[in-house]
Amino acid sequence: MFIEEELMFNPTSNVLVPKHCIASSSELQEMKEKEISHDSLPKIYAEDRIYKWYGFKRGDIIRIERNYCNEF
């Protein structure tokens, strides 16, 4: 559920917000092979605006694509 103010701004349009997407089955398989557990991954709270915006569900493994750049 959204608060009206949250819908007035698209958080994905901000250049500082990295791209978020659900991990693919091949990525999940790779994690399984490397024995990476759900519990060892960082958590995103259900109250997070991006979590709500994309409609992620509890238990989804989300890949965050960050572009590290030293130039401003």
N, C-alpha and C positions, 0 to 999 in steps of 0.2 A: 504494500500500500504506500502511496506517495503523498507527501504533503504538497499542496498546490505550489509553493515556492520552489520545490525541488524540480518541478516540471517546467519552470520558466527558463531554466538554463540547462543546456546539453553539456554534461561534464566531459564527453568525449571530444568536444570541439576545442578544449584547452590544450595547447601544445605541451604543457607539462604533465598531462595525464597519459601514461603509456597505454598501448593497446592491450586489451584483455580478451582472452578467448578460452573456451573449454579445450583442454588437452585432447589431442587425437588419440585414437586407439593405438597407433604405433608408438606415440610418446608414453602412453600408459604401460605398454609392453616393455619399453626400454627401462622405465622406472622399476618395473617388476624384476627385470633381469639384473638391475643394479642394486636390488633389494632396498629400495627407498620406500619407506612406509608413509601412510597418510599423516601419522602423528609427527613425523619429522619435518613436515612442510609448514611454511608460514601460513597463518590463518587470515581470512578476510571475514569481517563481521557482517552479519545480515543487515545491519544498519548502515553499512557503507553505501554511499550513493552509486558507485559503479556496480556493486552487487545487485542493487535494486534495478538500475538502469537496464542491465542486460538480462535480468530475470534468472540469475544463477540459482541453482537449488543446493540445499545442504548436501555435502558429500561430493559436489563437483570439484574436479581438479582443474584449476584455472592457470593458464600460461599467461605470464605478463611479459610483453616484449618491451624491453627498455633499451633505448639508444643512448649509450653513455658517450658523452661528448665533452671535451674540455674547453670548447669554444663557446663564447656567449655573445 
